[in-house]
Amino acid sequence: MSTLANRYDIVFLFDVTNGNPNGDPDAGNLPRIDPETSHGLVSDVSLKRKIRNYVELVKGHEPGYRIYVQEGSVLNERHREAYAAVRAGDSRVAKEKKLSPQSDDEARKVTGFMCDNFYDVRTFGAVMSTGVNAGQVRGPVQAAFATSVEPILPQEITITRMAATTSAEQDKRREAEEGDARTENRTMGRKFIVPYGLYRAHLFVNARLAERTGFSLADLELLFEALANMFEHDRSAARGEMTARKIIAFRHETALGNAPAHRLFDAVKVWRLFEGGRFDPAARRTDNFPPARRFSDYEVEIDRAAIPAGVEAIEVL
């Protein structure tokens, strides 16, 4: 595979309609929010989970594209596979509860096995020094929290059910119906939605770290593919309408980069449109405008004149 010789900085825009993009378990699954600004948040962990799921769906059956962090997986058993490959024929590998490399060379081989076989290890990195020690990998691809372009106002929706859980509950319901009254046992729970929110995330691809893990140009292309399509395969009652809208990749001419990432990100402007003009949604305004309810309420602009020499802006999506 072709090695990655260029640094990339990525702007990723996605939106949600009547859904919960990333619930906070410490707040009753309320959509994550910045309490000071009321801007919505989506964690980097949530975005990486969706990338992993997509890669597993489309490439998981191919060598080199297994996923290390999966629900229900035993991570130490993944590490044991590496030792079994490096110490071929050693029966102690399957029996020992703890394993550690016996030399620096073996440590490199064990960690290299994990990078070669698991896409998310060579992409995002992993801490694998747990019991069966496979080392630590600093991944070349890192993601920041996504933040909504404008403040969001989550809504709480009460949901009910028609079926009863137990016969006793069914008897109570019959009694209530005979008395022409409703009982609380019809209530199933509550769910939160964001009526509409456009979110912006930044991702970073370090070419020097890619050399160490084996993250290739083909892996980068798969990452772009995952960002563009991962929401299409992540539908649920909570996240029914999430859509990738824009992927803008800044390709540097060199591995170390030709400009600071923040300068490149500042060149991507998201404008809020209204009849007769547009404004920066990040600016504080006293005017009352109806809330955004669709992507067409915004305009995405790349200020190419502000992009330094040695950097190319590529619209992946």
C-alpha positions as CSV (number, residue, x, y, z in Angstrom):
1,M,0.0,0.0,0.0
2,S,1.1,3.6,-0.7
3,T,2.5,5.3,2.4
4,L,1.0,8.5,3.6
5,A,3.4,11.3,2.8
6,N,1.2,14.4,3.5
7,R,-0.4,15.9,6.5
8,Y,-4.1,16.5,6.3
9,D,-6.5,18.7,8.4
10,I,-10.2,18.0,7.9
11,V,-13.4,20.0,8.4
12,F,-16.4,17.7,8.7
13,L,-20.0,19.2,8.7
14,F,-23.0,17.0,9.5
15,D,-26.5,17.7,10.7
16,V,-29.4,16.1,12.7
17,T,-33.1,16.5,12.3
18,N,-35.5,15.5,15.1
19,G,-32.9,13.3,16.7
20,N,-30.3,12.9,19.4
21,P,-26.8,13.0,17.9
22,N,-25.0,12.1,21.1
23,G,-26.8,11.6,24.4
24,D,-25.1,12.3,27.8
25,P,-25.7,9.3,30.2
26,D,-24.9,11.6,33.2
27,A,-27.8,13.9,32.2
28,G,-30.6,11.3,31.5
29,N,-29.4,11.0,27.8
30,L,-30.0,14.7,27.1
31,P,-28.2,15.8,24.0
32,R,-24.7,16.9,25.0
33,I,-24.6,20.7,25.3
34,D,-22.2,23.5,26.3
35,P,-24.0,25.0,29.3
36,E,-22.4,28.4,28.8
37,T,-23.3,28.9,25.1
38,S,-26.1,26.3,24.6
39,H,-24.2,24.9,21.6
40,G,-24.6,21.2,21.0
41,L,-21.7,18.8,21.3
42,V,-20.9,15.4,19.9
43,S,-17.9,13.6,21.4
44,D,-14.9,12.4,19.5
45,V,-15.6,8.9,20.8
46,S,-19.0,9.0,19.2
47,L,-17.6,9.9,15.8
48,K,-14.9,7.3,16.0
49,R,-17.4,4.6,17.0
50,K,-19.4,5.3,13.8
51,I,-16.2,5.2,11.7
52,R,-15.4,1.8,13.3
53,N,-18.9,0.5,12.6
54,Y,-18.7,1.5,9.0
55,V,-15.3,0.0,8.4
56,E,-16.4,-3.3,10.0
57,L,-19.5,-3.3,7.9
58,V,-17.8,-2.9,4.5
59,K,-14.2,-4.2,5.1
60,G,-14.3,-6.2,8.3
61,H,-14.1,-9.5,6.4
62,E,-10.9,-8.6,4.7
63,P,-7.4,-9.1,6.2
64,G,-6.1,-6.0,7.9
65,Y,-9.4,-4.4,8.5
66,R,-10.6,-6.0,11.7
67,I,-11.9,-3.7,14.5
68,Y,-10.1,-3.9,17.8
69,V,-12.7,-2.0,20.0
70,Q,-16.0,-3.8,19.6
71,E,-18.9,-4.3,22.0
72,G,-18.4,-7.5,24.0
73,S,-14.9,-8.1,22.8
74,V,-12.2,-9.3,25.3
75,L,-9.2,-7.0,24.5
76,N,-6.6,-9.2,26.1
77,E,-7.6,-12.1,23.8
78,R,-6.9,-9.8,20.8
79,H,-3.4,-9.2,22.3
80,R,-2.9,-12.9,22.8
81,E,-3.4,-13.4,19.0
82,A,-0.3,-11.2,18.4
83,Y,1.8,-13.3,20.8
84,A,0.5,-16.5,19.2
85,A,1.7,-15.1,15.8
86,V,5.1,-13.9,17.1
87,R,5.8,-16.9,19.3
88,A,4.5,-19.6,16.9
89,G,4.5,-23.0,18.5
90,D,4.8,-21.8,22.1
91,S,2.0,-23.5,24.0
92,R,2.4,-21.2,27.0
93,V,0.9,-18.3,25.1
94,A,-2.6,-19.8,25.4
95,K,-2.2,-20.5,29.1
96,E,-0.5,-17.5,30.7
97,K,-2.8,-14.9,32.2
98,K,-0.1,-12.2,31.8
99,L,2.3,-11.8,28.8
100,S,5.0,-9.2,28.2
101,P,7.5,-8.9,25.4
102,Q,10.9,-10.5,26.1
103,S,12.8,-8.0,24.0
104,D,12.5,-4.7,22.2
105,D,12.3,-6.6,18.9
106,E,9.5,-8.8,20.1
107,A,7.6,-5.7,21.5
108,R,7.8,-4.1,18.0
109,K,6.6,-7.3,16.4
110,V,3.6,-7.7,18.8
111,T,2.6,-4.1,18.4
112,G,3.1,-4.3,14.6
113,F,0.8,-7.3,14.4
114,M,-1.9,-5.2,16.1
115,C,-1.4,-2.3,13.7
116,D,-1.3,-4.6,10.6
117,N,-4.5,-6.5,11.5
118,F,-6.8,-3.9,13.2
119,Y,-7.8,-0.8,11.2
120,D,-8.7,1.2,14.3
121,V,-5.4,0.5,16.0
122,R,-3.3,1.9,13.2
123,T,-5.8,4.7,12.7
124,F,-6.7,6.0,16.1
125,G,-4.1,4.2,18.2
126,A,-4.8,2.2,21.4
127,V,-3.5,1.5,24.9
128,M,-2.9,-2.2,24.9
129,S,-0.8,-2.6,28.0
130,T,-3.4,-4.5,30.0
131,G,-2.4,-7.9,31.4
132,V,-1.4,-9.3,28.0
133,N,0.8,-6.4,27.1
134,A,0.8,-5.4,23.4
135,G,2.1,-2.0,24.0
136,Q,0.7,1.5,23.2
137,V,0.1,3.0,19.8
138,R,-0.3,6.7,19.2
139,G,-2.7,7.0,16.2
140,P,-2.2,9.3,13.3
141,V,-5.8,10.3,13.1
142,Q,-7.3,12.3,15.9
143,A,-10.8,13.9,16.2
144,A,-12.0,16.9,18.2
145,F,-15.5,17.3,19.7
146,A,-18.0,18.4,17.2
147,T,-19.9,21.7,18.0
148,S,-23.1,23.0,16.6
149,V,-22.8,26.0,14.5
150,E,-25.7,27.7,16.4
151,P,-27.2,27.1,19.9
152,I,-29.6,24.2,20.1
153,L,-32.8,23.9,22.1
154,P,-33.4,20.2,23.0
155,Q,-37.0,19.1,23.3
156,E,-38.3,16.4,25.7
157,I,-40.8,14.0,24.1
158,T,-43.0,11.7,26.2
159,I,-43.5,8.3,24.6
160,T,-46.1,5.7,25.6
161,R,-46.8,2.0,24.9
162,M,-49.9,0.0,24.2
163,A,-48.7,-3.4,25.6
164,A,-48.4,-4.3,29.3
165,T,-45.4,-5.9,30.9
166,T,-47.1,-8.2,33.3
167,S,-50.6,-9.5,33.9
168,A,-51.0,-7.4,37.0
169,E,-50.3,-4.3,35.0
170,Q,-52.9,-5.4,32.5
171,D,-55.4,-5.8,35.2
172,K,-54.8,-2.3,36.5
173,R,-55.2,-1.0,33.0
174,R,-58.6,-2.7,32.6
175,E,-59.8,-1.3,36.0
176,A,-58.7,2.2,34.8
177,E,-60.5,1.8,31.5
178,E,-63.7,0.7,33.4
179,G,-63.5,3.8,35.5
180,D,-62.8,6.0,32.5
181,A,-59.4,7.1,33.8
182,R,-55.9,6.8,32.5
183,T,-53.0,5.4,34.6
184,E,-49.3,6.0,34.5
185,N,-48.5,2.5,33.5
186,R,-49.1,3.5,29.9
187,T,-46.1,5.7,30.0
188,M,-43.0,4.1,28.7
189,G,-40.5,6.9,29.1
190,R,-39.1,10.1,27.6
191,K,-36.7,10.8,24.8
192,F,-34.9,14.0,23.8
193,I,-34.5,15.4,20.3
194,V,-32.7,18.3,18.6
195,P,-35.2,19.7,16.1
196,Y,-32.3,20.7,13.8
197,G,-28.6,21.2,14.3
198,L,-25.7,21.6,12.0
199,Y,-22.5,20.4,13.7
200,R,-18.8,21.0,12.8
201,A,-16.0,18.7,13.7
202,H,-12.2,18.9,13.0
203,L,-10.0,15.9,12.4
204,F,-6.2,15.7,12.1
205,V,-4.0,13.3,10.2
206,N,-0.3,13.1,11.2
207,A,1.8,11.6,8.4
208,R,4.8,11.0,10.6
209,L,2.7,8.9,13.0
210,A,1.2,7.2,10.0
211,E,4.6,5.9,9.1
212,R,4.9,4.2,12.5
213,T,1.5,2.5,12.4
214,G,1.3,1.7,8.7
215,F,-1.7,3.9,8.1
216,S,-1.7,4.2,4.3
217,L,-3.2,6.4,1.6
218,A,-5.8,3.6,1.1
219,D,-6.7,3.8,4.8
220,L,-7.1,7.6,4.4
221,E,-9.5,7.1,1.5
222,L,-11.5,4.6,3.6
223,L,-11.6,7.2,6.4
224,F,-13.1,9.7,4.0
225,E,-15.6,7.1,2.7
226,A,-16.6,6.3,6.3
227,L,-17.2,10.0,7.1
228,A,-19.4,10.4,4.0
229,N,-21.5,7.3,4.6
230,M,-21.4,6.2,8.2
231,F,-24.7,7.9,9.2
232,E,-26.4,6.0,6.4
233,H,-25.8,2.7,8.3
234,D,-26.3,4.1,11.8
235,R,-30.1,4.7,11.7
236,S,-32.0,4.2,15.0
237,A,-35.1,5.6,16.7
238,A,-32.8,8.2,18.4
239,R,-30.7,9.1,15.3
240,G,-33.1,8.6,12.4
241,E,-32.0,11.6,10.3
242,M,-28.3,12.4,10.6
243,T,-26.5,13.3,7.4
244,A,-22.9,14.1,6.3
245,R,-23.0,17.4,4.5
246,K,-19.4,18.6,3.8
247,I,-15.9,17.1,4.1
248,I,-13.2,19.6,3.3
249,A,-9.6,18.2,3.5
250,F,-6.6,20.5,3.6
251,R,-3.7,18.6,2.0
252,H,-0.2,19.8,3.0
253,E,2.7,19.4,0.6
254,T,4.9,18.0,3.4
255,A,4.5,15.4,6.1
256,L,5.0,18.0,8.9
257,G,2.6,20.5,7.3
258,N,2.9,23.9,5.7
259,A,0.5,25.9,8.0
260,P,-1.1,25.8,11.4
261,A,-4.4,23.9,11.4
262,H,-6.4,26.8,13.0
263,R,-5.5,29.1,10.0
264,L,-6.9,26.5,7.6
265,F,-10.0,26.0,9.7
266,D,-10.6,29.7,9.8
267,A,-10.8,29.7,6.0
268,V,-14.0,27.6,6.1
269,K,-16.9,29.9,6.8
270,V,-20.4,28.7,7.6
271,W,-22.9,31.5,7.0
272,R,-26.5,31.7,8.1
273,L,-28.8,32.7,5.2
274,F,-31.9,34.9,5.5
275,E,-34.0,36.8,3.0
276,G,-31.8,39.5,1.6
277,G,-28.4,38.5,3.0
278,R,-26.4,36.3,5.3
279,F,-24.6,36.7,8.7
280,D,-22.1,34.8,10.8
281,P,-24.0,32.6,13.2
282,A,-21.1,32.8,15.7
283,A,-21.7,36.6,16.0
284,R,-24.1,37.8,18.7
285,R,-27.1,39.4,17.2
286,T,-30.2,41.0,18.7
287,D,-32.3,40.5,15.5
288,N,-34.9,37.8,15.7
289,F,-34.6,35.2,12.9
290,P,-36.5,32.0,12.7
291,P,-34.5,29.0,13.8
292,A,-32.7,27.0,11.2
293,R,-34.5,23.8,10.2
294,R,-32.6,22.6,7.1
295,F,-29.1,22.6,5.7
296,S,-30.2,25.0,3.0
297,D,-30.5,27.7,5.7
298,Y,-26.7,27.8,5.6
299,E,-24.0,28.5,3.1
300,V,-20.5,26.9,3.4
301,E,-17.7,29.0,1.9
302,I,-14.0,28.3,1.5
303,D,-11.9,31.5,1.5
304,R,-9.2,30.2,-0.8
305,A,-7.3,33.4,-0.7
306,A,-6.6,32.9,3.0
307,I,-5.1,29.4,2.4
308,P,-1.3,29.6,2.7
309,A,1.1,28.4,0.0
310,G,1.8,24.7,0.2
311,V,-1.7,23.7,1.2
312,E,-4.5,22.6,-1.1
313,A,-8.2,22.6,-0.1
314,I,-10.0,19.5,-1.4
315,E,-13.8,19.2,-1.2
316,V,-14.2,15.4,-0.6
317,L,-17.9,15.8,-0.1
